[in-house]
Amino acid sequence: MASFLELCQQRRSYRKYTAQVVEQDKIDYILKCALMSPSGKRLNPWEFYVLRSLEDGSKAAYSLEDASLQAIRKMAGVRTYGSQMFDTATAAIVVALDSSLTDTWQSDGAIAAQNILLAAADLGLGACWCQIYQREGAEQMVKELCHIPDHLTVLCVISLG
């Protein structure tokens, strides 16, 4: 992008994706941007869980042991409305936070999620935020799919493709 303003103007919520796999170097870039997010009291209460379809079946550096296209597809049913973008996404990033560390955990997570969305747009990828926190029992399903510990709260899942 030519400027930050242009990046913000071009960013959209994409809910349908091609079958092209999101490469590991792009996931790494997106995670670096997320980790550079500001947080209240600089406590960085976040953890990011990556699900990614892999061309060669190998394990990606940040992926869960069982990260697969099937797990991403199961995310499509995490909410009655608003999670169908996982039917075609080839990657997803879960934003989970330790709410016991700070009272600013929701803001910290939202800022990190915005950095993920902007980084994806900067790379020419499509992305979409899916609210999980306090939505129709969605958090328990995401925790089970991604093996997220009970002490973390899932704020959102971002689809990529």
C-alpha positions, 0 to 999 in steps of 0.5 A, spaced: 500 500 500 502 507 498 500 509 505 496 507 511 490 511 509 490 507 503 491 501 507 485 502 511 481 504 505 482 498 502 481 493 508 474 489 507 471 483 511 472 478 506 467 472 507 469 467 501 476 465 499 479 461 494 483 455 495 490 458 495 493 456 501 496 462 506 504 461 506 507 460 513 511 467 511 505 470 511 502 467 517 509 469 521 508 477 518 501 477 521 503 474 528 509 479 528 504 485 527 500 482 532 505 481 537 507 489 536 500 491 538 500 496 544 497 493 550 495 496 557 500 496 562 504 493 557 502 486 560 501 483 553 495 478 555 494 475 549 496 468 545 494 467 538 492 460 536 493 458 528 490 453 524 492 453 517 491 448 511 498 445 509 500 444 502 505 438 504 502 436 510 508 438 514 507 442 521 507 449 521 511 453 526 506 456 530 500 451 528 497 446 533 498 439 533 492 437 529 491 444 525 488 442 519 482 444 514 477 440 517 478 444 524 477 450 520 471 448 517 468 446 523 469 453 525 463 455 520 459 452 525 461 456 531 455 461 531 449 460 528 450 467 524 457 470 522 462 464 522 460 461 515 467 464 512 470 458 515 467 454 510 472 457 505 478 460 509 485 456 508 487 459 515 484 462 522 487 465 528 484 465 534 485 471 539 485 468 546 487 472 552 488 471 560 483 476 563 486 475 570 492 479 568 489 486 566 482 489 566 484 492 559 484 485 556 478 486 551 481 492 549 488 489 548 485 483 544 481 488 539 487 492 538 491 485 536 486 483 532 486 490 528 493 489 527 492 482 524 486 484 519 491 490 517 497 486 516 493 481 512 490 487 508 497 489 507 499 482 504 493 482 499 490 477 503 482 477 505 480 476 512 474 477 517 473 478 524 468 473 528 466 475 535 466 469 539 466 472 546 459 472 549 456 469 543 452 463 543 456 458 547 461 459 541 467 460 546 467 453 548 467 450 541 473 454 539 477 452 546 475 444 544 477 445 537 484 449 539 485 445 545 485 452 549 486 452 556 481 454 561 484 460 564 484 464 557 478 467 554 477 467 547 475 474 544 475 472 536 477 468 531 480 471 524 479 467 518 484 468 512 485 466 505 
